Amino acid sequence: MSLLRLRDDTAMPLYQQLEEQIHALIMSGALPTGAVLPAERQLAENLGVSRVTIQRAYAALRQRNLLSSQGRKGFLVRSRPEQVHPGMDRLKGFTEEMRELGKVPSSRVTERAIVHDRSISSIFGLPSTAPILKLTRIRCGDDIAMSREVAWYNLKAVPALEHGDLSGSVYAFLADEAGARLVRCEQTIEATMPTAEECRIFDFDEPSPCLLIKRHSFSDAGVMIEYVEGLFRGDMYSYRLKLRT
């Protein structure tokens, strides 16, 4: 804490200066995992600022999942998951992406059901009575929950999905078992906040910004096979793009 220096010659609020300085110390390793930061009152007295300033800085760091409260003892620096930097240069599933990044992929199916959903059917351009396979999974890399994925599949186009083994890569199953390899997709990425259930899945003390990726995937025959809404941890994912003129 002796490294903290608050300035009065800048427009940046004191709490934000404090937040950014502590964040930098954590990222550099100067404040390692398990380090205990002073309680709010103590740090406020040491720095000569109001307790509200410390509360706002600590609250912001907790939202970034960098600190956890230890009550009167202060705040503990949390372990930081290793961030991944997947590319977006081609269509690939989560399993393939994790292997390319040197991680061991795994999935936990939390829901698998045949549904009749008017709104989802309309996305596929199917009648409201069309059967759709809904598959909800927690996707992990090296046993760390990285995304919660809700996917819907066109059973009219790929009936083998209804009883197929989808415990592994669905993309591999489609290509190798069902003869319906996915060749292109339309994808959007937007920022969102996780629900209470998703915070529990990601082990968040407080909601932290995540990436919501929506994907429409098509076979080589131009038939839409998959619609996915995947919530990805914002503290672990940093996508990179290569653009050319």
C-alpha positions in Angstrom: 0.0 0.0 0.0 3.0 2.3 0.3 3.1 2.3 -3.5 -0.2 4.1 -3.8 0.1 7.7 -4.8 -3.1 9.8 -5.2 -2.9 13.0 -7.1 -4.9 16.2 -6.9 -3.7 17.7 -10.2 -5.8 15.4 -12.4 -9.5 15.2 -13.3 -9.6 11.5 -12.5 -11.6 10.9 -9.3 -9.6 9.7 -6.3 -11.5 6.4 -6.1 -10.7 5.7 -9.8 -7.1 6.5 -9.3 -7.0 4.1 -6.4 -8.8 1.4 -8.4 -6.4 1.7 -11.3 -3.3 1.7 -9.2 -4.4 -1.4 -7.2 -5.4 -3.1 -10.4 -1.9 -2.4 -11.9 -0.3 -3.8 -8.7 -2.4 -7.0 -9.0 -1.7 -7.4 -12.7 2.1 -6.9 -12.2 2.2 -9.4 -9.3 3.3 -6.8 -6.8 0.1 -7.8 -5.0 0.0 -11.6 -5.4 -2.9 -14.0 -5.0 -3.8 -14.2 -1.3 -2.4 -10.8 -0.4 -4.6 -9.0 2.1 -5.5 -5.4 1.6 -6.3 -3.2 4.6 -9.8 -2.7 5.8 -11.6 0.4 4.4 -11.3 2.5 7.5 -7.6 1.8 7.9 -6.7 2.5 4.3 -8.8 5.7 4.3 -6.8 7.0 7.4 -3.5 6.0 5.8 -4.2 7.8 2.6 -6.0 10.8 4.1 -9.2 10.3 2.1 -12.8 9.5 3.0 -13.9 6.0 3.6 -16.4 6.4 0.7 -13.5 6.7 -1.6 -12.0 3.4 -0.5 -15.4 1.7 -0.6 -16.0 2.8 -4.2 -12.5 1.6 -5.3 -12.8 -1.8 -3.5 -16.4 -2.2 -4.9 -15.1 -1.7 -8.5 -12.2 -4.2 -8.0 -14.7 -6.7 -6.6 -16.8 -6.3 -9.7 -13.7 -7.1 -11.7 -13.4 -10.2 -9.6 -10.0 -9.2 -8.4 -10.8 -8.9 -4.7 -13.0 -10.8 -2.2 -14.2 -9.4 1.1 -12.8 -10.9 4.3 -15.1 -8.8 6.6 -13.2 -6.8 9.2 -9.9 -8.4 8.2 -9.9 -6.5 4.9 -9.9 -7.7 1.3 -8.2 -10.7 -0.3 -6.6 -10.7 -3.7 -8.2 -13.4 -5.7 -6.5 -15.8 -8.1 -6.6 -14.6 -11.6 -7.6 -17.0 -14.4 -5.3 -17.1 -17.4 -6.8 -15.1 -20.2 -7.2 -16.7 -23.6 -6.9 -14.9 -27.0 -8.8 -16.9 -29.6 -8.9 -15.8 -33.2 -12.0 -15.3 -35.2 -10.6 -16.2 -38.6 -12.6 -19.3 -39.2 -15.6 -21.3 -38.0 -14.7 -23.7 -35.2 -16.3 -25.2 -32.1 -15.4 -24.7 -28.5 -13.6 -28.1 -28.3 -11.3 -27.3 -31.2 -10.7 -23.8 -30.0 -9.6 -25.0 -26.5 -7.2 -27.5 -28.0 -5.7 -24.9 -30.2 -5.1 -22.8 -27.1 -3.4 -25.7 -25.3 -6.3 -26.3 -22.9 -8.2 -29.5 -22.1 -11.8 -29.0 -23.1 -14.7 -30.6 -21.2 -18.5 -30.0 -21.1 -21.3 -30.6 -18.6 -24.8 -31.0 -20.1 -27.4 -29.3 -17.8 -30.3 -29.6 -20.1 -31.2 -31.7 -23.2 -34.7 -31.6 -24.5 -36.9 -31.6 -27.6 -38.8 -28.4 -27.6 -41.4 -26.6 -29.7 -40.6 -22.9 -29.5 -42.3 -20.4 -31.8 -39.5 -17.8 -31.5 -36.7 -20.3 -32.0 -38.4 -22.0 -34.9 -38.8 -18.6 -36.6 -35.0 -18.1 -36.4 -34.6 -21.4 -38.4 -37.4 -20.4 -40.7 -39.4 -23.5 -39.6 -43.1 -23.9 -38.6 -43.9 -23.3 -34.9 -44.6 -27.0 -34.5 -41.2 -28.1 -35.7 -39.2 -30.2 -33.1 -36.0 -28.4 -32.0 -33.2 -29.9 -29.9 -32.2 -27.6 -27.0 -28.9 -28.3 -25.5 -27.5 -26.3 -22.5 -23.9 -26.9 -21.5 -21.2 -25.5 -19.2 -18.0 -25.4 -21.3 -14.7 -25.7 -19.4 -11.0 -25.3 -20.3 -8.7 -27.1 -17.8 -11.7 -27.7 -15.6 -12.4 -23.9 -15.3 -15.9 -22.9 -16.4 -15.4 -20.5 -19.3 -18.8 -20.3 -20.9 -22.5 -21.2 -20.5 -23.9 -22.2 -23.9 -27.5 -22.6 -24.9 -27.9 -24.1 -28.3 -30.8 -25.1 -30.5 -30.5 -27.6 -33.4 -32.6 -28.2 -36.5 -33.8 -31.8 -36.1 -35.6 -31.7 -39.4 -32.3 -31.2 -41.1 -30.3 -33.5 -38.8 -32.5 -36.1 -37.1 -29.5 -38.0 -35.9 -28.9 -35.3 -33.3 -32.0 -36.4 -31.3 -30.3 -39.6 -29.9 -26.7 -38.9 -30.7 -23.8 -38.8 -28.3 -23.3 -35.0 -27.7 -21.1 -35.2 -24.7 -18.1 -34.1 -26.7 -17.9 -31.9 -29.8 -21.2 -31.4 -31.5 -19.4 -30.0 -34.5 -17.4 -33.3 -34.8 -20.6 -35.3 -34.4 -22.3 -33.3 -37.2 -19.3 -33.8 -39.6 -18.4 -37.4 -38.8 -21.7 -39.0 -37.7 -24.5 -37.0 -39.3 -22.9 -35.9 -42.6 -23.8 -32.2 -41.9 -20.6 -30.4 -41.6 -21.0 -26.7 -40.7 -19.2 -24.4 -43.2 -20.2 -20.9 -42.3 -21.8 -18.8 -39.6 -23.2 -15.4 -38.9 -22.1 -14.1 -35.5 -22.7 -11.1 -33.2 -20.9 -10.2 -30.0 -22.3 -7.9 -27.3 -21.6 -7.0 -23.7 -23.9 -8.2 -21.0 -24.1 -8.9 -17.3 -24.5 -12.5 -16.0 -27.5 -13.6 -14.0 -27.2 -14.9 -10.4 -27.1 -18.5 -11.7 -24.3 -17.6 -14.2 -22.3 -15.8 -11.4 -22.5 -19.1 -9.4 -21.3 -21.1 -12.5 -18.3 -18.7 -13.0 -17.6 -18.3 -9.3 -18.1 -14.6 -9.4 -18.6 -12.9 -6.0 -20.4 -10.1 -7.9 -21.7 -9.8 -11.5 -18.9 -9.0 -13.9 -19.2 -8.0 -17.6 -19.4 -10.9 -20.0 -19.5 -11.4 -23.7 -22.7 -12.8 -25.2 -22.0 -14.4 -28.6 -24.9 -15.3 -30.8 -24.2 -17.6 -33.7 -26.3 -18.9 -36.7 -24.4 -21.8 -38.4 -25.1 -23.3 -41.8 -24.3 -26.5 -43.6 -22.7 -26.6 -47.1 -26.2 -27.0 -48.5 -27.1 -23.6 -47.1 -29.4 -25.0 -44.4 -29.3 -23.5 -40.9 -28.4 -26.2 -38.5 -27.6 -24.4 -35.3 -28.4 -21.3 -33.3 -26.3 -20.7 -30.2 -26.3 -18.1 -27.4 -23.0 -18.4 -25.5 -22.1 -16.4 -22.5 -18.3 -16.1 -22.2 -16.4 -14.7 -19.2 -15.2 -11.2 -19.8 -12.2 -11.7 -17.5 -10.9 -14.6 -19.5 -11.7 -13.9 -23.2 -10.0 -11.3 -25.4 -10.8 -11.9 -29.0 -8.4 -10.9 -31.7 -9.1 -10.1 -35.4 -6.9 -9.8 -38.4 -8.1 -7.2 -40.8 -6.7 -6.5 -44.3 -7.3 -3.8 -46.8 
